[in-house]
């Protein structure tokens, strides 16, 4: 991924905007997945939706 520096003097091209927009789903998914595992590995539980039910997942894998 190419780093694009944005300054008040520089504007993004249409292609740069399109490229950034295309990366959003991947970056969002990766960030959420990382936060999920970070929370569990630090000993915290995480809330998820599974089969239309809200479940709490614990670091040991138990779901409640």
Secondary structure per residue as TSV (DSSP state, phi and psi in degrees):
chain	resnum	aa	ss	phi	psi
A	1	X	-	360.0	124.9
A	2	X	-	-79.2	131.1
A	3	X	-	-80.7	128.3
A	4	X	-	-115.3	118.2
A	5	X	-	-82.2	129.6
A	6	X	-	-111.4	120.4
A	7	X	-	-126.0	164.9
A	8	X	T	-57.6	-26.0
A	9	X	T	-86.8	-15.0
A	10	X	-	-113.2	132.5
A	11	X	-	-110.2	148.3
A	12	X	-	-75.9	144.7
A	13	X	-	-79.8	165.2
A	14	X	H	-59.0	-39.5
A	15	X	H	-66.7	-40.4
A	16	X	H	-63.7	-41.1
A	17	X	H	-62.6	-45.5
A	18	X	H	-60.3	-44.4
A	19	X	H	-61.7	-43.4
A	20	X	H	-64.3	-42.4
A	21	X	H	-62.8	-36.2
A	22	X	H	-69.0	-24.8
A	23	X	H	-81.9	-18.7
A	24	X	H	-53.8	-50.5
A	25	X	H	-58.7	-43.2
A	26	X	H	-64.6	-46.9
A	27	X	H	-63.6	-42.3
A	28	X	H	-63.7	-47.3
A	29	X	H	-60.9	-44.6
A	30	X	H	-63.1	-41.2
A	31	X	H	-66.2	-43.3
A	32	X	H	-65.4	-43.6
A	33	X	H	-61.1	-43.5
A	34	X	H	-64.6	-42.0
A	35	X	H	-62.8	-39.6
A	36	X	H	-58.0	-52.6
A	37	X	H	-70.3	-34.3
A	38	X	H	-61.7	-43.8
A	39	X	H	-63.0	-47.4
A	40	X	H	-64.3	-41.5
A	41	X	H	-71.2	-18.5
A	42	X	T	-92.4	7.2
A	43	X	T	92.8	5.2
A	44	X	-	-94.5	158.6
A	45	X	-	-93.1	164.7
A	46	X	E	-132.8	139.9
A	47	X	E	-92.3	134.9
A	48	X	E	-134.4	164.7
A	49	X	E	-110.0	126.3
A	50	X	E	-137.8	123.5
A	51	X	T	52.7	44.9
A	52	X	T	62.6	21.5
A	53	X	E	-122.6	142.1
A	54	X	E	-84.7	121.8
A	55	X	E	-123.5	149.7
A	56	X	E	-102.2	126.1
A	57	X	E	-104.5	129.9
A	58	X	-	-101.5	160.3
A	59	X	T	-55.5	-27.9
A	60	X	T	-82.3	1.0
A	61	X	S	94.9	-8.7
A	62	X	-	-66.7	141.5
A	63	X	B	-117.0	138.3
A	64	X	-	-133.4	360.0
